[in-house]
């Protein structure tokens, strides 16, 4: 089983290890599962999540694969890179969710990018409970040295507080 290269994927250490690239509104916050107007998570071991606000909140990590003890030879063999994330809305307010994951070379230039369409959840017509998104990179060519993982969103009603998308259970794994 490949190890998760993201540090603090569930907020157990508050916002430690995350770079806040957008920190709008009431800013990022860590809350206990399931939270106000929230939903239970499928894994009892996950007890916290990151909550977004009424302006865009994005956070990211840059993973240095050589510093994580991968060799250039292992990386140039184009191992499968799998990214996963979990997101949900609230039962009382709509939200948007977005993520971008990039495979980068030694100069941190993009080799390949995964950026699905932004998701909008409306509790009046959508199931806003926890959803998983995942993607596996393959056949991306040699030169992989870094991975960036960024995600977040906001609420759709611009309510003061933490009514935006909730994220947890994020992971990046490299299968060597």
C-alpha positions in Angstrom: 0.0 0.0 0.0 1.5 3.3 -1.1 1.7 6.0 1.6 -0.2 9.3 1.5 2.3 12.0 0.6 0.0 14.8 1.8 0.7 15.9 5.4 -2.3 16.6 7.7 -5.0 15.5 5.1 -7.9 15.7 7.6 -7.1 18.8 9.7 -5.9 16.9 12.8 -3.1 19.4 13.0 -5.3 22.4 12.2 -3.8 24.1 9.0 -0.2 22.9 9.6 1.6 22.0 6.3 -1.0 23.7 4.1 -0.2 26.9 2.1 -3.3 29.1 2.1 -3.4 30.4 -1.5 -6.8 32.0 -1.1 -8.1 32.7 2.4 -11.2 34.9 1.8 -14.2 35.7 3.9 -14.0 34.2 7.4 -11.0 32.2 6.2 -10.3 28.5 6.5 -11.3 26.7 9.7 -11.0 23.1 11.0 -14.2 21.6 12.5 -15.2 18.3 14.1 -17.2 15.8 12.0 -20.1 16.0 11.2 -20.4 19.7 12.1 -23.5 22.0 11.9 -25.9 20.9 9.2 -23.4 18.3 8.2 -23.1 14.7 7.1 -21.5 11.7 8.7 -18.3 10.5 7.0 -17.8 6.9 5.7 -14.6 6.4 7.7 -14.9 6.6 11.5 -11.2 7.3 11.8 -11.7 10.7 10.1 -13.0 13.0 12.8 -12.2 16.5 11.3 -12.6 18.4 8.1 -11.6 21.8 6.6 -14.4 24.3 6.2 -14.5 27.2 3.7 -16.2 30.6 3.9 -18.2 33.1 1.8 -15.2 34.1 -0.3 -12.9 31.7 -2.2 -10.7 29.6 0.1 -8.0 27.5 -1.5 -5.1 25.6 0.1 -2.3 23.6 -1.3 0.8 21.5 -0.7 3.8 21.0 -2.9 5.3 17.6 -2.6 9.0 17.3 -3.3 9.3 13.6 -4.5 13.1 13.4 -4.2 12.8 14.7 -0.6 10.2 11.9 0.0 12.9 9.3 -0.9 11.9 8.5 -4.5 14.8 8.2 -6.9 15.0 9.9 -10.3 15.0 6.4 -11.9 11.8 5.4 -10.1 10.1 8.6 -11.1 11.3 8.5 -14.7 9.6 5.1 -15.0 6.3 7.0 -14.8 4.7 5.3 -11.8 1.0 5.7 -11.4 0.1 8.8 -9.3 -3.3 8.6 -7.7 -5.0 11.6 -6.1 -8.2 11.5 -4.0 -10.3 14.0 -2.2 -13.6 14.1 -0.3 -15.9 17.1 -0.3 -19.4 17.9 0.9 -21.8 20.7 1.4 -24.2 21.6 4.2 -27.9 20.9 4.4 -28.7 24.6 4.7 -26.4 26.4 2.2 -25.0 25.8 -1.3 -21.3 25.7 -2.1 -18.7 25.3 -4.8 -15.8 22.9 -4.8 -12.7 22.8 -7.0 -9.4 21.1 -7.2 -6.2 21.2 -9.3 -3.4 18.7 -9.1 -0.2 19.1 -11.2 2.7 16.9 -11.9 5.8 19.1 -12.2 9.3 18.7 -13.5 12.5 19.8 -11.7 11.9 23.4 -12.6 8.3 23.1 -11.3 6.9 23.4 -14.9 3.7 21.5 -15.5 4.0 18.1 -17.1 0.3 17.1 -16.7 -2.7 18.6 -14.9 -5.9 17.3 -13.4 -8.5 20.1 -13.0 -12.1 18.8 -13.1 -15.0 21.1 -13.7 -15.9 23.1 -10.6 -18.8 21.4 -8.7 -21.7 23.4 -7.3 -23.9 21.7 -4.7 -27.4 23.1 -3.8 -29.1 21.4 -0.9 -32.5 22.2 -2.4 -31.8 19.8 -5.3 -28.5 17.9 -4.8 -27.3 15.3 -2.4 -24.7 17.3 -0.5 -23.3 14.4 1.5 -19.6 13.4 1.2 -18.4 12.6 -2.3 -15.1 11.3 -3.4 -13.2 12.5 -6.4 -10.2 10.6 -7.7 -7.8 10.5 -10.7 -4.8 8.4 -11.6 -2.0 9.9 -13.8 -0.2 7.6 -16.2 1.9 7.8 -19.4 3.0 11.4 -18.5 6.6 11.0 -19.6 9.9 11.2 -17.6 10.9 14.1 -15.4 8.4 14.0 -12.6 9.9 15.6 -9.5 7.1 17.6 -7.7 3.3 17.3 -7.3 1.1 20.2 -6.3 -2.3 19.5 -4.8 -4.8 22.4 -4.3 -8.4 22.4 -3.4 -11.2 24.4 -1.8 -14.2 26.5 -2.6 -16.8 28.7 -1.0 -20.5 29.1 -0.2 -23.0 30.3 -2.8 -25.0 32.6 -0.5 -22.2 34.7 0.8 -23.2 34.1 4.4 -20.8 35.3 7.1 -19.1 32.3 8.7 -18.2 28.8 7.4 -21.0 27.8 5.2 -18.9 26.7 2.2 -17.6 23.4 1.0 -16.0 21.0 3.4 -13.0 18.9 2.5 -11.1 16.0 4.1 -9.5 12.7 3.4 -7.2 14.1 0.7 -4.4 11.9 -0.6 -1.6 11.7 -3.1 0.1 8.3 -3.7 2.9 7.2 -6.0 2.9 3.5 -6.9 6.6 2.4 -7.3 
